[in-house]
């Protein structure tokens, strides 16, 4: 089984402990041997209010509030270094993986329920960067499948996407730094 971080945030630790204690007591009454690790993980997930471990993992983005600090990876730290205190991209990253993370930050500047004209996208991207190449940024957002456009480039819209843990940590740090500068 591969190792992955699965955060478990509990609104009420006492209720969780009671639920887990009851589940362990019921299980011990049925089978006296200790539970295996997968069964124990499922018992913990159920005590926290989930159907099983898979349901807990699937709900993870909704259960991790934005104020919980997640450590930045090296790539996320490199991507964050390309932004100034106001949250603008100051230079185009040379490494492709860092470029992708930077695109996620720009992606947050668009509203999911809105269709943009090319000039509106350009205006947003001009304000979001300090090196003056909004055309590359627009093209890269489409290339990374964060924005979509009509073939004639007359309309752009934000694509629904779910960032991974590394990108979420970057976005949290980026927002915190921009808020501190404001």
N, C-alpha and C positions, 0 to 999 in steps of 0.2 A: 504494500500500500504506500503510495507516495505521500510525502509530508507536505501539507499545505496549512496555512494559517486560517483558522475559522474562529473569528471573534464571537464571543457569547456575552452579550450585555444583558444584565438582569435588572428589571425595574424593581423587583421585590425579592431580595435574597432569602428572606424567611420563608416565603411561599415556595420558592424553588427548593429549599432544603426540605421542607415538609413533603412536597411532591416526590422528591427523589427518595426520601426515607420510606414513604409509603410504597413506592414502586419496588424498592429493594426488599422490603419486608414481604410484599406479596410474592415476589419472584422467589425469595428464599423459602417461603412456605411451599411453593410448587416444586422447586428444585433446589436442593441444599448446596450443590456445588456453586462456586462463585461464577458470575457471568464472564463471558469472554469479552475482549476489548470492543468488538463491534456491537455486541448486545449492550454493553455498558454505555457506549457512545449514544446508542438509541435511547436508553433510559434517561440519560442526561438531557438529550434533546426534548424528549417528552415532558420531563419535569420543567423545562423552560417554556413549554407551551407549543411545541412543534410536534408534528405527526411522527417524525423520525429524523435521523441525521441528515438525510438528503433534503428534507424540507427546510431544515435549519440552514444548510449550505445555500439552497436556492434563495432563501430570504435574506441572506447576508447583507446585500447592499441596502435593504430597507432597515436592517437592524443596527447598522453602524452609523451613529449620528456624525455630522460633519465636524463637530468640535472634538472628537476623539483623535488624538495625534497618532499618526502612523509614521514610523521612521521612513525617511527618504532613502531610496536606493541611490547608487552612484549615478545611474542614468538620469533619474529624476533630479538629483542635485545639479547635474550638468545642464539639464534643460532649464531649471530655475535660474541658473547663472546667466542665461541669455535674456532675462527680463529685468527691466529696471524697477525701481521702487514704486513707480506708478502703474506697473503691470504691463508695460509695453515691451514688445520684442525688440531688442536693440541690435541684434545681428542674426543672420541666418546660420543655424547650426550646420556644421560640416558632416557630422555623423547622422546617418539615416534614422537610427532609433531615437535620437534626440530630436530630430526634425518632427517625427511622428508625435512625440509627447508635446512639443510646442504647438502642433496643430490642434491638439485637444484643448489647450488653453484658449486659442482663438475660437474654437468651436463654441465655447461657453458664451461668447459675445452675441450669438445669434439666438433668436426666439424660434422655438420649434413649431409654433402655430402660424408662422408668417411666411409669405413668399416675398422674396427680395428681387429688385431689379439689379442689374449689374452695377449701376452707379451707386446704389445703396450698399451693396457688398463692398465696393471700393471705398466708400466713405468710412465704413466700420473698420476695414483693414488698414486704411491710412492712419486712423486714430490709434490702432492697436500696435503699430510698429514705428520704430524710430530710424529705420534705415532706408525707407522710401521705396520699397519694392512690393507694393500691394498686389501686383499682377502675379508674382510668384506665389504669394501666400494664397491667393484665390485659387490658383491652379492646384496647389498642393492640398488644399482642403477638399477639393473634388477628387484628387488622386488618392487621398487617404480615406475616401468614402465617408467623410464627415459632412460634406455638403453635396447636393446633387444639382444639376442644372438641365435646362432644356437644350437640345442640340444647337439651337441658334443663340444660346447664352442670354436669352431675354428674361429668364426667371431662374432664381436660385432658391433652394430651401434646405433647411437643416435636416439631416437624416437622423433617425433614432439610433442611438448607439449607446453601449454600456462600457464605460472605461474600466480597465482592470485596476487592481489594488495599487499598482505602482503609479498609474496616472491619477487615481483618486487622491493619493498622498501628495502628488505634485500640485494638483488643483487646490487642495486644502492649504498647502504652504504658500502658493501663489496668492490666493485670496487673503490669507492672513497678513502677508507682507504688504499687499496693496492697501488693506484696511489700516494697517499701522502707519502707512505713509500719508493717509488721508486726514 
